[in-house]
C-alpha cells in the first residue's frame, strides 16, 4: 500500500505514515479488547453477591423501602384510591409542607412517587428544603 504512494511523498515520509498507521491499528485494537474485558468484568461482578450492579429505579426504591424508608405517594386522594403501591402513605404534594411531620424524623429515608414524575420531583424539592436529606424520587408509579 505504501509502495503505491504518489511520488511526491518521498522516501522520508513513508516511515512516518507507516508508523501512524501501525499506532492507529494498535490503539483501535486495544480499545476493543479493553471494552470487551470491561463488559465481561461487569457481567461477572453483577452475578456475585455483594457487588455493585446497575439497578432500575424500581429496584432501588423497593430496596430502600425494605430497609425502612417511607413510601410516599404525592398524588391526590382520588388517584390514590384508584390504585397505589402497597404500604404507601398518601400526602398530596399541595399539602406536603403542612403535613411533613407525618413522615417522622427528617433522618428517615423517603421514597416519593406520583403518576408521571412531575409532582414527585416537586415533592422531593420540598422535602429537601425542609431538612430531609435522604429522598429518592422514583418518579412515576409505573417505575415501581
Number of C-alpha atoms within 10 A of each C-alpha: 5 10 7 6 10 8 8 7 11 9 9 8 10 14 11 11 13 13 11 12 12 12 12 12 11 11 11 11 11 12 11 11 10 11 11 12 12 12 11 12 11 15 12 12 14 14 11 10 8 8 10 11 14 9 9 11 15 16 14 16 23 15 12 17 17 11 10 11 20 20 25 24 28 27 21 16 12 8 15 19 10 7 9 17 14 7 11 17 17 19 22 21 22 14 12 17 15 10 12 16 10 10 19 11 11 17 11 14 21 25 23 29 31 27 19 15 19 12 22 27 21 15 27 24 14 16 21 13 11 12 11 19 15 16 20 20 22 27 22 19 18 13 15 15
